[in-house]
Amino acid sequence: MGIITETYELENGIKIPKVGFGTWQIPNGEATYNSVTYALKNGYRHIDTANGYENEESVGKAVRDSGINREDIFVTSKLRAEIKTYEGALDAFEDTMEQLGLEYVDLYLIHAPWPWSEIGKDCTKENIEVWKAMEEIYKSGRAKAIGVSNFNVNDLKAILETCTVKPMANQIRYFIGDTQDEITNFCKENGILVEGYSPLATGKLLKNEDVAELAKKYNVSVPQICIRYVIQKGVLPLPKSTHEEYIINNANVDFEISDEDMNYLDGLKNTTN
């Protein structure tokens, strides 16, 4: 199956497939169920959801109905960004597990360091409290790994200074032209895997002529170049689609971008304008 069966190893030894299937903005019900079913049928073994996506129910059903052994599918979910208390985090995890209908998740993340309605708000004290709940969930065995999402360097430092279990992953926006180098480098130095959501910049990179020219050179699609770029940066991409044809295409990334062309892509700025 190529690269989608290859894995990274998290700091605690858990293996995580190198390409994930994202479900952000896919509605609960038939759309999510079918998308996840297509992904699993076509070799994906890493499914990413969140309580805030409101589609955990359909993700869990597709996983259960797939006929694939549970231990062979890596499932990630996330704590809602607005929940910033210890008890609230424990309660929310119970809700996630009920929605998914699974005995455990493979990775559980704090969705953001601040509520979405107050982006940038300093919630350091609250995040430290929530992390204690995350550690408790981890120690229970019902989350095989724990981490964060959208955390910057200072957010991460606050957790690292007080935790007994380090975050194992940080899921951030990551695509050609927006690689958040400071956060990415800090994570790599501290043994935290970087996962990249929106590797196509929510579709905006499809209109970028520089990326399209390079895709032509390799005889691949623009999404394939975008996803392969993220992989070669040592980051785990989370492409998403509701169309089986694109789901298959997004996983077919076993070609190699040359060092020269990677440097060229690294140099592209304002790629979504």
Secondary structure, DSSP 8 states (H G I E B T S, - for coil): -GGGG-EEE-TTS-EEESS-EE-TT--TTHHHHHHHHHHHHTT--EEE--GGGT-HHHHHHHHHHT-S-GGGSEEEEEE-TT--SHHHHHHHHHHHHHHHT-S-BSEEEE--SS-GGGTT---HHHHHHHHHHHHHHHHHTSBS-EEEES--HHHHHHHHHH-SS---EEEEE-BTTB--HHHHHHHHHTT-EEEEE-TTTTTGGGG-HHHHHHHHHHT--HHHHHHHHHHHTT-EEE---S-HHHHHHHH---S---HHHHHHHHT--STT-
